[in-house]
Amino acid sequence: MPGSFSIALTGLNADKVALDVVGNNLANLNTTGFKESSVSFHDLVSSLSGSSSSQVGAGVSAPDTQRQFLQGSIQLTGGAFDAAIQGSGFFIAKDTGGRTLYTRAGNFQLDANGNLVTATGEKVQGWSATAGVLDTTGGIGNIVIPQNSLQTPSATTQFTMNLNLNAAGVVGDTTGTFSAPIQVVDSLGATHTVTVTFTKTGANAWKYAVTVPGDELTGGTAGKPSSVATGNITFDASGQLKTPAAGSPIDVKIPGLIDGAKDLDISWNLYNAAGSSLLTQFANPSALSASSQDGIAAAQVTQVAVGDGGQIIAHFSDGTQQVVAQLALAAVSNPDSLVAIGNNNFEVGTDTATPAVGTAGTGGRGTIQAGALEASTVDIAQEFTNLIVYQRSYQANSRVITTLDEITQDLLALKR
């Protein structure tokens, strides 16, 4: 009889744990990146007494709880530092004690020192750019975001122009002249307009003149362009550039800038990397289709935000963008072995495989969606169903105890 009481008691204890798990799941219904837990029951079997047909169980063991790492729904938030993982993997963070933690919650923010941190203050790990260069092959560290900093300027060293000159243009007529401007940058980050003017001199032959505004050069005249380079170009019968030949860029020197910047020494590349001419001469109106230059103007950071893929991008006042950091992801082959320590964080357990750290979308790691968060995986309908089942089980086990109590009282009454 005492064994019967203990059997029912194991059922009560197991159902209480199951109800605790359901309560915890429901409590985290709205917790970002939360993964629900499930309960597994295992029976206890007493030793055999006689034949196997007389074997009687000893109740139920303390149930196992297991975290279910299912994909949560992705909810768009528009937050600058919000990030959601689609697929496997974990964000990596470090607490004040230096412990490495793993989380699916990507509701990040900046602290007073520009560190990217989790909602509870752990420092997010990844790679930060050094001198504008991002190297994701090295070790990870705290991600520090530049705040209200200036973009370091870089002087233009080369430029290109993709344009067509009108083969039907008439020498001495407006159709035989074409001008194309391009902005270049000096060593102080200031911009200057360089204008290239083409004038037809004969069949398949043009001359060019490169000028800058006179008031931008020492000794220049305001309102009068100052010439900094001149020369001739020719085309073949197919409208392709003939001279200068490939590998012979035009040297454009701009000395004596009035703002005190270094003299500019720029290469005007007439061919692309494959050796194809960027200048053509066909019987269409002269037109500039594209231009490029490698200078970087001085600019202020206006916004920093996480981009798709986990890159952290700084937006500058001149409209340019620069990658300043990259979020790291850790792939764990047996995530159910991770130990929850609160605040949406996990740490490795004794049986956890070594996490593999890398960028999103590589090595089996999921992708990162910017401006979004992963919702809790708790299914309220399923949890309410479990709640009913475990409650009925608890009631049934308590009924067993009351029944056994009544039987015991009847047994004791036999003595009277």
Secondary structure, DSSP 8 states (H G I E B T S, - for coil): -HHHHHHHHHHHHHHHHHHHHHHHHHHTTT-TT---EEEE--EEE----SSGGG--EEEE---EEEE------EEE---TTBEEEESS-EEEEE-TT--EEEES--B-EE-TTSBEE-TTS-EEEEEE-BTTB--TTS--EE-B---S-EE--B---EEEEEEEEETT--TTSGGGEEEEEEEEE-TTS-EEEEEEEEEEEETTEEEEEEEEEGGGBTT--TTSEEEEEEEEEEE-TTSBEEES-TT--EEEEE--BTT----EEEEEE-B-TTS-BSEEEESS--EEEEEEE--B--EEEEEEEE-TTSEEEEEETTS-EEEEEEE-EEE-S-GGG-EEEETTEEE--TT----EEE-TTSTT--EEEETEEE-----HHHHHHHHHHHHHHHHHHHHHHHHHHHHHHHHHHTT-
